[in-house]
């Protein structure tokens, strides 16, 4: 599909369609092989720690939601960054880190 639609690019609607087809093809292959994707790609299945994922957070307004994640047993939290200035990004990370404590993994996506 990428070769055929190279001039249109893979952004927008075409990218979404291609992604949906890609997932459907992998799903069909997984079902027919009765094996997980990781095995079909040559890897091995290993347990992974679940994490709760958030968009950009306001530590004060979103404290209840973050604490709910911890109460549900999540040992890792992911938040998005990309505030207008570096200081605000750092302040949010510090506030969330203080809130969740040192024993919970904190991950960020920087947009």
DSSP file (Angstrom, degrees, kcal/mol; ACC not computed):
  #  RESIDUE AA STRUCTURE BP1 BP2  ACC     N-H-->O    O-->H-N    N-H-->O    O-->H-N    TCO  KAPPA ALPHA  PHI   PSI    X-CA   Y-CA   Z-CA
    1    1 A X     >        0   0    0      0, 0.0     4,-2.5     0, 0.0     5,-0.1   0.000 360.0 360.0 360.0 -37.3    0.0    0.0    0.0
    2    2 A X  T  4  +     0   0    0      1,-0.2     7,-0.2     2,-0.2     4,-0.1   0.911 360.0  45.9 -62.2 -40.7    2.8    2.4    0.8
    3    3 A X  T >4 S+     0   0    0      1,-0.2     3,-1.0     2,-0.2    -1,-0.2   0.923 113.7  48.8 -66.1 -43.2    4.2    2.0   -2.7
    4    4 A X  T 34 S+     0   0    0      1,-0.2     3,-0.3     2,-0.1    -2,-0.2   0.871 121.6  33.1 -65.7 -38.1    0.9    2.4   -4.4
    5    5 A X  T >X S+     0   0    0     -4,-2.5     4,-1.3     1,-0.2     3,-1.0   0.018  77.4 126.3-109.5  27.1   -0.1    5.5   -2.5
    6    6 A X  T <4 S+     0   0    0     -3,-1.0     3,-0.3     1,-0.3    -1,-0.2   0.853  72.2  54.5 -53.9 -40.5    3.3    7.1   -2.1
    7    7 A X  T 34 S+     0   0    0     -3,-0.3    -1,-0.3     1,-0.2    -2,-0.1   0.792 108.2  49.3 -68.1 -27.6    2.2   10.4   -3.6
    8    8 A X  T <4 S-     0   0    0     -3,-1.0     3,-0.3     1,-0.1    -1,-0.2   0.737 104.9-140.3 -81.7 -22.9   -0.7   10.7   -1.1
    9    9 A X     <  -     0   0    0     -4,-1.3    -1,-0.1    -3,-0.3    -2,-0.1  -0.117  21.7 -88.0  82.9 172.2    1.5   10.0    1.8
   10   10 A X  S    S+     0   0    0     -4,-0.1    -1,-0.2     4,-0.1     2,-0.2   0.113  89.0 107.1-108.2  21.3    0.7    8.0    4.9
   11   11 A X  S >> S+     0   0    0     -3,-0.3     4,-0.9     4,-0.1     3,-0.6  -0.484  71.5   0.1 -92.1 167.1   -0.9   10.7    6.9
   12   12 A X  H 3> S-     0   0    0      1,-0.2     4,-2.0     2,-0.2     3,-0.2  -0.191 124.8  -5.8  63.8-142.5   -4.6   11.3    7.7
   13   13 A X  H 3> S+     0   0    0      1,-0.2     4,-2.6     2,-0.2    -1,-0.2   0.875 133.3  53.5 -59.3 -43.4   -7.3    9.0    6.5
   14   14 A X  H <> S+     0   0    0     -3,-0.6     4,-2.6     1,-0.2    -1,-0.2   0.906 109.0  49.9 -60.9 -41.2   -5.0    6.8    4.3
   15   15 A X  H  X S+     0   0    0     -4,-0.9     4,-2.2     2,-0.2    -1,-0.2   0.886 110.8  49.5 -63.5 -38.8   -2.7    6.2    7.3
   16   16 A X  H  X S+     0   0    0     -4,-2.0     4,-2.3     2,-0.2    -2,-0.2   0.907 111.7  48.5 -66.8 -41.2   -5.7    5.2    9.5
   17   17 A X  H  X S+     0   0    0     -4,-2.6     4,-2.4     2,-0.2    -2,-0.2   0.938 112.3  48.5 -63.3 -46.3   -7.0    2.8    6.8
   18   18 A X  H  X S+     0   0    0     -4,-2.6     4,-2.5     1,-0.2    -2,-0.2   0.895 111.7  49.8 -61.4 -40.8   -3.6    1.2    6.3
   19   19 A X  H  X S+     0   0    0     -4,-2.2     4,-2.4     2,-0.2    -1,-0.2   0.908 110.0  50.5 -65.1 -41.7   -3.2    0.8   10.1
   20   20 A X  H  X S+     0   0    0     -4,-2.3     4,-2.1     1,-0.2    -2,-0.2   0.907 112.4  46.7 -62.7 -41.9   -6.6   -0.8   10.4
   21   21 A X  H  X S+     0   0    0     -4,-2.4     4,-2.8     2,-0.2     5,-0.2   0.908 109.6  54.5 -66.1 -41.2   -5.8   -3.2    7.6
   22   22 A X  H  X S+     0   0    0     -4,-2.5     4,-2.3     1,-0.2    -2,-0.2   0.927 110.3  46.0 -57.9 -46.2   -2.4   -4.0    9.2
   23   23 A X  H  X S+     0   0    0     -4,-2.4     4,-2.5     1,-0.2    -1,-0.2   0.903 112.4  51.1 -63.9 -40.4   -4.0   -4.9   12.5
   24   24 A X  H  X S+     0   0    0     -4,-2.1     4,-2.5     2,-0.2    -2,-0.2   0.907 110.2  49.2 -64.6 -40.9   -6.7   -7.0   10.7
   25   25 A X  H  X S+     0   0    0     -4,-2.8     4,-2.4     2,-0.2    -2,-0.2   0.927 112.3  47.4 -64.4 -44.5   -4.0   -8.9    8.8
   26   26 A X  H  X S+     0   0    0     -4,-2.3     4,-2.8    -5,-0.2    -2,-0.2   0.912 111.7  51.6 -62.4 -41.0   -2.0   -9.6   12.0
   27   27 A X  H  X S+     0   0    0     -4,-2.5     4,-2.5     1,-0.2    -2,-0.2   0.922 110.1  48.4 -61.9 -43.9   -5.2  -10.7   13.7
   28   28 A X  H  X S+     0   0    0     -4,-2.5     4,-2.5     2,-0.2    -1,-0.2   0.910 112.9  48.2 -62.4 -41.8   -6.0  -13.1   10.9
   29   29 A X  H  X S+     0   0    0     -4,-2.4     4,-2.3     2,-0.2    -2,-0.2   0.918 111.7  49.4 -64.8 -43.7   -2.5  -14.5   11.0
   30   30 A X  H  X>S+     0   0    0     -4,-2.8     4,-1.3     1,-0.2     5,-1.3   0.912 113.0  47.5 -61.1 -43.8   -2.5  -14.9   14.8
   31   31 A X  H  <5S+     0   0    0     -4,-2.5    -2,-0.2     1,-0.2    -1,-0.2   0.918 114.0  45.9 -65.8 -43.1   -5.9  -16.7   14.6
   32   32 A X  H  <5S+     0   0    0     -4,-2.5    -1,-0.2     1,-0.2    -2,-0.2   0.852 119.2  40.6 -71.1 -32.2   -4.9  -19.0   11.8
   33   33 A X  H  <5S-     0   0    0     -4,-2.3    -1,-0.2    -5,-0.2    -2,-0.2   0.616  97.8-138.4 -87.8 -13.2   -1.5  -19.9   13.4
   34   34 A X  T  <5 +     0   0    0     -4,-1.3     2,-0.3     1,-0.2    -3,-0.2   0.916  66.9 110.4  52.4  46.6   -3.0  -20.1   16.9
   35   35 A X  S   <S-     0   0    0     -5,-1.3    -1,-0.2    -6,-0.2    -2,-0.2  -0.986  73.9 -99.7-146.2 151.0    0.1  -18.3   18.2
   36   36 A X    >>  -     0   0    0     -2,-0.3     4,-1.9     1,-0.1     3,-0.6  -0.323  34.4-112.7 -70.9 157.2    0.7  -14.8   19.6
   37   37 A X  H 3> S+     0   0    0      1,-0.2     4,-1.8     2,-0.2     6,-0.2   0.882 115.7  60.4 -55.3 -41.5    2.2  -12.1   17.4
   38   38 A X  H 34>S+     0   0    0      1,-0.2     5,-2.9     2,-0.2    -1,-0.2   0.885 106.4  46.5 -58.3 -38.9    5.4  -12.1   19.4
   39   39 A X  H X45S+     0   0    0     -3,-0.6     3,-1.8     1,-0.2    -1,-0.2   0.914 109.5  53.5 -68.3 -43.1    6.0  -15.7   18.5
   40   40 A X  H 3<5S+     0   0    0     -4,-1.9    -1,-0.2     1,-0.3    -2,-0.2   0.770 108.2  51.6 -63.5 -25.1    5.2  -15.1   14.9
   41   41 A X  T 3<5S-     0   0    0     -4,-1.8    -1,-0.3    -5,-0.2    -2,-0.2   0.357 126.0-100.4 -93.9   6.0    7.8  -12.3   14.8
   42   42 A X  T < 5S+     0   0    0     -3,-1.8    -3,-0.2     1,-0.3    -2,-0.1   0.529  86.1 111.0  93.1   6.2   10.5  -14.6   16.3
   43   43 A X      < -     0   0    0     -5,-2.9     2,-0.4    -6,-0.2    -1,-0.3  -0.254  62.0-115.4 -99.7-170.2   10.3  -13.4   19.9
   44   44 A X        -     0   0    0     -2,-0.1     2,-0.3    -3,-0.1    -5,-0.0  -0.983  26.3-110.5-131.4 145.5    9.1  -15.0   23.2
   45   45 A X        +     0   0    0     -2,-0.4     2,-0.3    -9,-0.0    -9,-0.0  -0.542  40.2 171.9 -75.6 130.9    6.2  -14.0   25.4
   46   46 A X        -     0   0    0     -2,-0.3     2,-0.0     0, 0.0    -2,-0.0  -0.984  38.7 -96.4-136.5 148.6    7.2  -12.6   28.8
   47   47 A X        -     0   0    0     -2,-0.3     2,-0.4     1,-0.0     0, 0.0  -0.359  39.6-160.9 -63.0 143.4    5.1  -11.0   31.5
   48   48 A X        -     0   0    0     -2,-0.0     2,-0.4     0, 0.0    -1,-0.0  -0.967  21.5-113.5-126.4 144.1    5.0   -7.2   31.4
   49   49 A X        -     0   0    0     -2,-0.4     2,-0.1     1,-0.1    25,-0.0  -0.607  34.2-126.9 -75.8 130.4    4.0   -4.8   34.2
   50   50 A X        -     0   0    0     -2,-0.4    25,-0.7    27,-0.0     2,-0.3  -0.479  26.8-168.1 -75.5 147.4    0.8   -2.9   33.4
   51   51 A X        -     0   0    0     -2,-0.1     2,-0.4    23,-0.1    26,-0.2  -0.965  21.0-122.9-133.6 154.5    0.8    0.8   33.6
   52   52 A X  E     -a   77   0A   0     24,-2.1    26,-2.7    -2,-0.3     2,-0.4  -0.801  28.6-147.1 -95.8 140.2   -1.9    3.4   33.5
   53   53 A X  E     -a   78   0A   0     -2,-0.4     2,-0.3    24,-0.2    26,-0.2  -0.903  16.9-179.5-117.3 132.8   -1.6    6.0   30.8
   54   54 A X  E     -     0   0A   0     24,-3.1     3,-0.1    -2,-0.4     2,-0.0  -0.855  22.5-132.3-123.4 158.8   -2.7    9.7   30.9
   55   55 A X  E    S-     0   0A   0     -2,-0.3    25,-1.3     1,-0.3     2,-0.2   0.095  73.0 -33.5 -82.0-153.3   -2.6   12.5   28.6
   56   56 A X  E    S-a   80   0A   0     23,-0.2     2,-0.3    25,-0.1    -1,-0.3  -0.520  77.1-154.1 -68.2 133.8   -1.3   15.9   29.8
   57   57 A X        -     0   0    0     23,-0.5     2,-0.6    -2,-0.2    39,-0.1  -0.793  23.6-144.7-115.6 153.4   -2.2   16.2   33.4
   58   58 A X     >  -     0   0    0     -2,-0.3     4,-3.3     1,-0.1     5,-0.3  -0.972  22.3-146.3-107.2 111.1   -2.7   19.0   35.9
   59   59 A X  T  4 S+     0   0    0     -2,-0.6     4,-0.3     1,-0.2    -1,-0.1   0.802  95.6  44.3 -52.9 -33.2   -1.3   17.6   39.1
   60   60 A X  T >4 S+     0   0    0      2,-0.2     3,-0.7     1,-0.1     4,-0.3   0.947 119.8  38.4 -76.3 -49.2   -3.9   19.4   41.3
   61   61 A X  T 34 S+     0   0    0      1,-0.2     3,-0.3     2,-0.1     4,-0.2   0.825 123.2  41.8 -71.7 -30.7   -7.0   18.6   39.1
   62   62 A X  T 3X S+     0   0    0     -4,-3.3     4,-2.4     1,-0.2    -1,-0.2   0.300  81.3 103.3-101.5   9.3   -6.0   15.1   38.2
   63   63 A X  H <> S+     0   0    0     -3,-0.7     4,-2.7    -4,-0.3     5,-0.2   0.908  80.3  52.6 -58.9 -43.1   -4.7   14.0   41.7
   64   64 A X  H  > S+     0   0    0     -4,-0.3     4,-2.1    -3,-0.3    -1,-0.2   0.922 110.8  47.0 -61.0 -44.1   -7.8   11.9   42.4
   65   65 A X  H  > S+     0   0    0     -4,-0.2     4,-1.9     2,-0.2    -1,-0.2   0.913 112.7  49.4 -64.5 -42.5   -7.5   10.0   39.1
   66   66 A X  H  X S+     0   0    0     -4,-2.4     4,-1.6     1,-0.2    -2,-0.2   0.912 111.7  48.3 -63.6 -42.3   -3.8    9.4   39.6
   67   67 A X  H  X S+     0   0    0     -4,-2.7     4,-2.6     1,-0.2    -1,-0.2   0.858 106.9  56.9 -67.0 -34.0   -4.4    8.1   43.2
   68   68 A X  H  X S+     0   0    0     -4,-2.1     4,-1.8    -5,-0.2    -1,-0.2   0.902 103.6  54.2 -61.7 -40.7   -7.2    5.9   41.9
   69   69 A X  H  <>S+     0   0    0     -4,-1.9     5,-2.0     1,-0.2     4,-0.3   0.922 110.3  46.2 -58.6 -44.1   -4.7    4.3   39.5
   70   70 A X  H ><5S+     0   0    0     -4,-1.6     3,-1.5     1,-0.2    -2,-0.2   0.904 110.0  53.3 -65.7 -41.2   -2.4    3.5   42.4
   71   71 A X  H 3<5S+     0   0    0     -4,-2.6    -1,-0.2     1,-0.3    -2,-0.2   0.808 103.7  57.7 -63.5 -29.1   -5.3    2.2   44.5
   72   72 A X  T 3<5S-     0   0    0     -4,-1.8    -1,-0.3    -5,-0.2    -2,-0.2   0.518 126.2-101.8 -79.5  -4.7   -6.2   -0.1   41.6
   73   73 A X  T < 5 +     0   0    0     -3,-1.5    -3,-0.2     1,-0.3     2,-0.2   0.490  66.1 154.1 102.1   3.2   -2.7   -1.6   41.9
   74   74 A X      < -     0   0    0     -5,-2.0    -1,-0.3     1,-0.1   -23,-0.1  -0.473  24.0-170.6 -66.7 133.7   -0.8    0.1   39.0
   75   75 A X  S    S+     0   0    0    -25,-0.7    30,-2.4    -2,-0.2     2,-0.3   0.205  70.2  47.3-107.9  11.9    2.9    0.2   39.7
   76   76 A X  E     - b   0 105A   0     28,-0.2   -24,-2.1   -26,-0.2     2,-0.4  -0.984  61.5-166.8-153.4 143.7    3.6    2.5   36.8
   77   77 A X  E     -ab  52 106A   0     28,-2.6    30,-2.9    -2,-0.3     2,-0.4  -0.987   4.8-159.9-131.5 138.9    2.1    5.7   35.4
   78   78 A X  E     +ab  53 107A   0    -26,-2.7   -24,-3.1    -2,-0.4     2,-0.3  -0.984  13.7 177.9-121.0 132.9    2.7    7.3   32.0
   79   79 A X  E     - b   0 108A   0     28,-2.3    30,-2.2    -2,-0.4     2,-0.4  -0.869  25.2-119.7-125.3 161.0    1.9   11.0   31.4
   80   80 A X  E     -ab  56 109A   0    -25,-1.3   -23,-0.5    -2,-0.3     2,-0.3  -0.794  24.3-167.2-100.1 146.0    2.3   13.3   28.3
   81   81 A X  E     + b   0 110A   0     28,-3.4    30,-2.4    -2,-0.4   -25,-0.1  -0.756  38.0 120.0-119.9 171.3    4.4   16.4   28.3
   82   82 A X        +     0   0    0     -2,-0.3    -1,-0.1    29,-0.2     4,-0.1   0.459  33.6 161.1 139.0  29.4    4.6   19.2   25.8
   83   83 A X        -     0   0    0      2,-0.2     6,-0.1     1,-0.1    -2,-0.0  -0.241  57.2 -95.2 -69.2 165.0    3.6   22.3   27.8
   84   84 A X  S    S+     0   0    0      4,-0.1     2,-0.3     2,-0.0    -1,-0.1   0.768 104.6  28.9 -58.1 -28.2    4.6   25.7   26.4
   85   85 A X  S  > S-     0   0    0      1,-0.1     4,-1.6     0, 0.0     3,-0.3  -0.949  77.0-119.6-136.4 158.5    7.8   25.9   28.4
   86   86 A X  H  > S+     0   0    0     -2,-0.3     4,-2.6     1,-0.2     5,-0.2   0.873 109.8  59.8 -60.6 -40.3   10.4   23.6   29.9
   87   87 A X  H  > S+     0   0    0      1,-0.2     4,-2.9     2,-0.2    -1,-0.2   0.900 104.1  49.8 -58.4 -42.7    9.8   24.8   33.4
   88   88 A X  H  > S+     0   0    0     -3,-0.3     4,-2.3     2,-0.2    -1,-0.2   0.903 110.3  50.8 -65.2 -39.4    6.1   23.8   33.3
   89   89 A X  H  X S+     0   0    0     -4,-1.6     4,-2.2     2,-0.2    -2,-0.2   0.938 113.2  45.5 -60.2 -46.7    7.1   20.3   32.0
   90   90 A X  H  X S+     0   0    0     -4,-2.6     4,-2.6     1,-0.2    -2,-0.2   0.908 111.4  52.6 -64.2 -42.3    9.6   19.9   34.8
   91   91 A X  H  X S+     0   0    0     -4,-2.9     4,-2.5    -5,-0.2    -1,-0.2   0.902 109.5  49.0 -61.4 -41.5    7.1   21.2   37.4
   92   92 A X  H  X S+     0   0    0     -4,-2.3     4,-2.6     2,-0.2     5,-0.3   0.932 111.7  48.7 -64.9 -45.5    4.5   18.6   36.3
   93   93 A X  H  X S+     0   0    0     -4,-2.2     4,-2.7     1,-0.2    -2,-0.2   0.929 113.0  47.9 -60.6 -45.0    6.9   15.7   36.4
   94   94 A X  H  X S+     0   0    0     -4,-2.6     4,-2.7     2,-0.2    -1,-0.2   0.922 112.4  48.8 -61.7 -44.0    8.1   16.8   39.9
   95   95 A X  H  X S+     0   0    0     -4,-2.5     4,-1.9     2,-0.2    -2,-0.2   0.916 114.1  45.0 -64.7 -42.9    4.5   17.1   41.2
   96   96 A X  H  X S+     0   0    0     -4,-2.6     4,-2.7     2,-0.2     5,-0.3   0.917 112.5  51.8 -67.4 -41.7    3.4   13.8   39.8
   97   97 A X  H  X S+     0   0    0     -4,-2.7     4,-1.9    -5,-0.3    -2,-0.2   0.931 110.6  48.3 -59.0 -46.2    6.6   12.1   41.1
   98   98 A X  H  < S+     0   0    0     -4,-2.7    -1,-0.2     1,-0.2    -2,-0.2   0.879 113.7  48.7 -60.5 -37.6    5.9   13.6   44.6
   99   99 A X  H  < S+     0   0    0     -4,-1.9    -2,-0.2    -5,-0.2    -1,-0.2   0.912 117.4  37.0 -71.1 -43.6    2.3   12.4   44.4
  100  100 A X  H  < S-     0   0    0     -4,-2.7     3,-0.2     1,-0.2    -2,-0.2   0.660 105.7-134.5 -89.0 -15.2    3.0    8.8   43.3
  101  101 A X    ><  -     0   0    0     -4,-1.9     3,-0.9    -5,-0.3    -1,-0.2  -0.049  28.9 -69.4  85.7 170.6    6.1    8.2   45.4
  102  102 A X  T 3  S+     0   0    0      1,-0.2    -1,-0.2    -4,-0.1     4,-0.1   0.633 121.5  63.3 -77.4 -14.3    9.5    6.7   44.5
  103  103 A X  T 3  S+     0   0    0     -3,-0.2     2,-0.5     2,-0.1    -1,-0.2   0.485  87.7  79.5 -92.0  -2.1    8.3    3.1   44.2
  104  104 A X  S <  S-     0   0    0     -3,-0.9   -28,-0.2    -7,-0.1     2,-0.1  -0.913  84.6-121.4-107.2 128.2    6.0    3.7   41.2
  105  105 A X  E     -b   76   0A   0    -30,-2.4   -28,-2.6    -2,-0.5     2,-0.5  -0.435  24.3-157.3 -66.7 138.1    7.6    4.0   37.8
  106  106 A X  E     +b   77   0A   0    -30,-0.2     2,-0.3    -2,-0.1   -28,-0.2  -0.979  13.4 179.6-120.9 120.9    6.9    7.3   36.0
  107  107 A X  E     -b   78   0A   0    -30,-2.9   -28,-2.3    -2,-0.5     2,-0.4  -0.866   8.1-157.9-118.2 152.9    7.2    7.4   32.3
  108  108 A X  E     -b   79   0A   0     -2,-0.3     2,-0.5   -30,-0.2   -28,-0.2  -0.978  13.9-153.6-132.2 146.4    6.6   10.4   30.0
  109  109 A X  E     -b   80   0A   0    -30,-2.2   -28,-3.4    -2,-0.4     2,-0.7  -0.983  21.0-150.9-108.0 126.1    5.7   10.9   26.3
  110  110 A X  E      b   81   0A   0     -2,-0.5   -28,-0.2   -30,-0.2   -30,-0.1  -0.882 360.0 360.0-103.7 115.3    7.1   14.3   25.1
  111  111 A X              0   0    0    -30,-2.4   -29,-0.2    -2,-0.7    -1,-0.1   0.368 360.0 360.0-108.4 360.0    5.0   15.8   22.3
